[in-house]
Amino acid sequence: MAQPPVAGVLAAVTELLAAAPDDRGGALWRLAPVARQLDANVIRVPPGERVAPHVEPDLDVLLCVLGGGGELTVAGTTDRLEAGRVAWLPRGTERSLVAGPDGLVHLTAHRRRPGLAIGSVPPSAARSAATTAGGADDGRGGGEPACLLNRICPACDRPADASDARFCARCGTRLPERGDG
């Protein structure tokens, strides 16, 4: 039987920042208990780096700036980010951010995504997905190549939605180049 999660202080941001190299971007901390209903991450975006415009179709996200600064654009409106600012990113809205000269450290929190389930896909949906993903619909399925590791974020393990994505939509980490690793 799974143990209940332990409540209380989980991390000290100053210690997280001190332990990570200054040039390291991506997730510095993640909420880890298995029996949780929430996902939360402390993310560092190096100076001048961007999180490209993207849409989170399923989850509202709360973003709290812990250090540094930058700019956040949500649904075409740009706001300045600085320590202590809190932003709500509603599901379905396009958002992007750019870190300022001191970089940007922020906490994101959202409802936990349900786990992936194995199931069957109707043939029409598989053909539609292959065509949407850029594959030719030759009636045999197909679409993306079998190895999609270059679309998996090395920091937070989130798969990129777009085949040409260069940065993780969740944490901003640069995705591996095709053929890396």
Solvent accessible surface area in square Angstrom, and as a share of the most:
residue,aa,sasa,rsa
1,M,241,1.08
2,A,82,0.63
3,Q,151,0.67
4,P,103,0.65
5,P,67,0.42
6,V,127,0.73
7,A,99,0.77
8,G,57,0.55
9,V,144,0.83
10,L,94,0.47
11,A,40,0.31
12,A,41,0.31
13,V,45,0.26
14,T,109,0.63
15,E,119,0.53
16,L,34,0.17
17,L,50,0.25
18,A,90,0.70
19,A,89,0.69
20,A,11,0.09
21,P,83,0.52
22,D,128,0.66
23,D,115,0.60
24,R,101,0.37
25,G,22,0.21
26,G,2,0.02
27,A,5,0.04
28,L,21,0.11
29,W,52,0.18
30,R,102,0.37
31,L,24,0.12
32,A,79,0.62
33,P,40,0.25
34,V,120,0.69
35,A,54,0.42
36,R,58,0.21
37,Q,161,0.71
38,L,83,0.41
39,D,19,0.10
40,A,10,0.08
41,N,8,0.04
42,V,5,0.03
43,I,0,0.00
44,R,21,0.07
45,V,3,0.01
46,P,30,0.19
47,P,76,0.48
48,G,51,0.49
49,E,64,0.29
50,R,152,0.55
51,V,10,0.06
52,A,50,0.39
53,P,87,0.55
54,H,38,0.17
55,V,67,0.39
56,E,9,0.04
57,P,80,0.50
58,D,80,0.41
59,L,3,0.01
60,D,50,0.26
61,V,16,0.09
62,L,87,0.43
63,L,3,0.02
64,C,35,0.21
65,V,2,0.01
66,L,61,0.30
67,G,17,0.16
68,G,37,0.36
69,G,5,0.05
70,G,2,0.02
71,E,79,0.35
72,L,7,0.04
73,T,41,0.24
74,V,29,0.16
75,A,71,0.55
76,G,70,0.68
77,T,84,0.49
78,T,71,0.41
79,D,80,0.42
80,R,125,0.45
81,L,5,0.02
82,E,76,0.34
83,A,63,0.49
84,G,61,0.58
85,R,109,0.40
86,V,91,0.52
87,A,18,0.14
88,W,156,0.55
89,L,8,0.04
90,P,32,0.20
91,R,138,0.50
92,G,49,0.47
93,T,32,0.19
94,E,92,0.41
95,R,10,0.04
96,S,23,0.15
97,L,15,0.07
98,V,31,0.18
99,A,4,0.03
100,G,13,0.12
101,P,122,0.77
102,D,122,0.63
103,G,4,0.04
104,L,0,0.00
105,V,12,0.07
106,H,6,0.03
107,L,55,0.27
108,T,9,0.05
109,A,20,0.16
110,H,14,0.06
111,R,146,0.53
112,R,85,0.31
113,R,71,0.26
114,P,114,0.72
115,G,71,0.68
116,L,187,0.93
117,A,96,0.75
118,I,185,0.94
119,G,64,0.62
120,S,114,0.74
121,V,95,0.54
122,P,83,0.52
123,P,95,0.60
124,S,72,0.47
125,A,43,0.34
126,A,44,0.34
127,R,91,0.33
128,S,64,0.41
129,A,62,0.48
130,A,7,0.05
131,T,70,0.41
132,T,117,0.68
133,A,43,0.33
134,G,69,0.66
135,G,15,0.15
136,A,84,0.65
137,D,74,0.38
138,D,77,0.40
139,G,53,0.51
140,R,205,0.75
141,G,21,0.20
142,G,68,0.65
143,G,32,0.30
144,E,48,0.21
145,P,69,0.43
146,A,113,0.88
147,C,82,0.49
148,L,61,0.30
149,L,122,0.61
150,N,23,0.12
151,R,31,0.11
152,I,58,0.30
153,C,0,0.00
154,P,87,0.55
155,A,14,0.11
156,C,8,0.05
157,D,92,0.48
158,R,27,0.10
159,P,77,0.48
160,A,12,0.09
161,D,109,0.57
162,A,49,0.38
163,S,53,0.34
164,D,116,0.60
165,A,35,0.27
166,R,146,0.53
167,F,32,0.13
168,C,3,0.02
169,A,31,0.24
170,R,56,0.21
171,C,2,0.01
172,G,12,0.11
173,T,23,0.13
174,R,116,0.42
175,L,7,0.03
176,P,42,0.26
177,E,105,0.47
178,R,138,0.50
179,G,79,0.76
180,D,85,0.44
181,G,126,1.21
